[in-house]
Amino acid sequence: MRRWWLGAIVFIALDGLAQEPRPGLQMLVYGATGNIGTHIVDEALARGHFVTAVSRDPSRIEKQHPNLTAVAGNLLDPASVRALLAGKDVVVTSVRGVIGDDKDPKNSLQYLAVVAVVEQLRALGDEAGRLIHVGGAGSLEIGDGRLYADKLPKLFLPKGLELEIQGQILALEYLRAASDVRWTYATPPKNFTNGDRTGNFRVGADELMEDERGRSRLSRADFAVAVLDEAELEIHTGRRFSVAY
């Protein structure tokens, strides 16, 4: 089901009933210093939520706000992940990269992050929050049973980027088999822009969305709006959604 979201004012759920945003969420953001993570942190703080921003080097988080806490964290350390997840309503993973050099997409940080968080959510049981993972456009469908990743020219694609894309596809497959935790896979379009926050965009499902000129794009600021809308409204729990203009 596609619909327009306008910033988090009023939303129509799949059952047709209006949903109200959840205030004052305790949020944990992995990748808080990244191009997407910084916008997610800013959007969450602007809406009055409490954010724990995770970075391998928390000194890089220069933003000052009474609702913001910067901490060091390691997604490859189960004890660190579990400690940071405790007491959080929502954890956002917005990370990228490849660990090691054995060319296995399961060593992409995107995939490892999802597995690490899901395992610790399971360990927390009834006290666990929910995961919103920032996925990749390569996992979107373009018709004829193909993914957008299948269309990319492998000859000219850097090997590291190819592994990251495959890791995102594996992360979605892993989550779809995880019926015992609450998760959402938030998928951007092909291209991010540095445009303004408008709050006006389309929300779709598994298909790659393009506008009337064949463009698949969205500003990072508006993607952050979509992520926070989902955090507050929990419309797509247990499934993926995509966003584009």
N, C-alpha and C positions, 0 to 999 in steps of 0.2 A: 504494500500500500504506500503510495507516494502522497506527500502532503507538504505544505509550506509551514515552516516554523518561523515565528517572529520573535526572536530573542528570548523567551521564557515568560511570555505574558499569559497566554492561554493556549493549551494544547489539546488536541483531540486524540484520544487513545484509540486502539484498535477496536474496542467495544463501543466507540462513539461517545463515551462519557468524558467530560472535561476533567483534567487532572491538575492538581495544584502542586507547585514546586515545593520540595522539601528544604526548609531553612537550616542553617547552622550545621552543615555536614562536617564531620571530621574526615579530611581527605589526605591521602598519601600520594605523592607524585614522584615516580621514578623518571629520570630524564628531565628534571626541572630546569636545567640550564640549556636545554636544546631549543631549536627553532620553534618546535611545537609546544614543548613543555613550558617554556616561559609564558606563552600566551594562555595556556591552560591555568597556570598559577595566577596570572593577572585576572583572568575572568572569574576564577573561583573566589579570590579575595574581594573583587568588586561586588560579588553577590552576597558577601557576608559569611562565607564559609571559613573554616579553620584548616590551614594547609600546612602539612609537613612536607617540605621540599627535600628530595634526596639527591645527593650528588656524591661522587667519589671524593670530590674536593669541595666541601660546603662553603669554603671561603669565596668560591666563584659566585655564590648567590648573594648579590649585593643589595637586592631589594630589601627595604625596611618596611615592616607593617606589623601592627599588633597581633594580627591573626596568623602570622607566618613564622614557622620554625624551620631553620635549615639544619639538616643532619647529614652525617656520612652514612653510606649504606652500600652493601655489596650484594647484588642479586645472585651471586654464585655461592653465598654463604647462607645456608638454611637458617641458622640461628639468628643472623642479622635480619633476614626477611621476616621471620616469625615475630621477632621483637617489635619491628616497625609496624607490622600489620595489626598487632593487638590494639583494640579500641578504635579502629578506623572503620568508618562507614563505607568508604569507597577508596580503592587503590587504582591509580592510573599508571599504566606502563607505556612510556613513550620513549623507546630506546632503539638504538641501531648499532650494528657492528658485527664482527665475526671474531670468535675466540679461537686462537690457534691458526694453523695453516694446513689442516688435513682435508680441506675442501668439502666438508660435510655440512649441509645446511642446518643440521641439528645443533651445530655449534654457533649458529647465528645468535646474537644476543636477544633478538626478538623472540625466537623460539624458547631459548633458555629462560627468559623472563617469565613467559607465560607458564611454563612448567613449574618454575620455582614458586611463583605466587599461588598457583592452584594447589600445589602440595601443602603449602602452609595454611591456606584457607581451609583445606580439609582437616588439618591438624587442629585448627581452632574450633571446628565444629559449629555449634549453634551461635557462637560469638563471632563468627566470621562475617566480614563485610562482603562487598562485591568488587569484582574486577572489571575495569574498562580498559581494554587493550587498544592502542592506536595501531591499526593494521596497515596494510599496503595495498595500493591500487592494483598491483599485479595479480591479486587474488580475485578480482572482479571478473564477471562473465561478460563475454562479448558476442555470444551466440555460437551456434553449431557445436555446443559442448566445450568450447575453448575458453581459456582464461586470457586476460589481457597480457599476462606474462608470456603466453605462447606466441604472441604477436611481436614481442620485442626481438630485435636482431641480436642473437647471441654472439655473433662474430665481433660486434663493436661494443658489447656490453662488458664493462669491467667485471672480472671474476668475483671480486668482493661484493659488488652490487647484485650480481646474479645469485650469489649465495644468500644475501639478505632477502631478496624477493622470494626465493624458495623457502627460506625460513619463515617468512610471514604466511605463506600458504600452509606450511606444516603447523604453524601455530593455530590457524583457524581450524584445521582438521582435528587437532588435539582438543581444542575447546569444544567442538561439536560432540565430542565423545565424553565430555565432562558434565554429566547430568546432575552431579551431587554438589556443585558450587554455582553461585550466581555470577554470570559473566556476560559481557557484551564486547563485541569486536567492532570498533568504530573505524570506518574505511574512508579515506580521503579520495578525491578524484585524481586524475593523472598529474595535474599541475597545481602546485601551490603558488599563490601570489603574495606580495607584500601589501595588498590592498587594505582598505579600512574595514572595521567591524560594522557590518550593516544589519546583521540579524535576519537577513532575507536569503533563503536558500531552499533547495529541494532536499528531501530525505527519501532515499530509496532503499533497496534491499541488496540483492546480489549482482545486479546488472550495472555495468559501467554507464554512467549518465553523461550525456553531452548536451550542449545547448543547441539552438537553431543554426549556429555557425560551425557546429562540429567540435566545439571546444569543451574540454572537461577540466574545470578549474574551480578554485575556491581560495579565498584569502585564509591565511593561518589564523587570523583573528576570528573569522567566522567559523572555522573548524573548531576552535576552542569553545565558541558559543554552543555548537552542536554537542560537544562532549559534556559540557556542564548541564545542558538541557537534559541529557540522558542521565547524568548523575542525580539530578533532582527528581526526574519523573519516572525513571525505571520502565521505559516503554519497551525496550528491546532486550530484556533479560533472556539469556539463553540463545541469542542469535546475533547476527551481524546486521548493521545498517551502514549505508553509504550516504555521502553528502556531496552536493555540487550545486553550482548556480544553474 
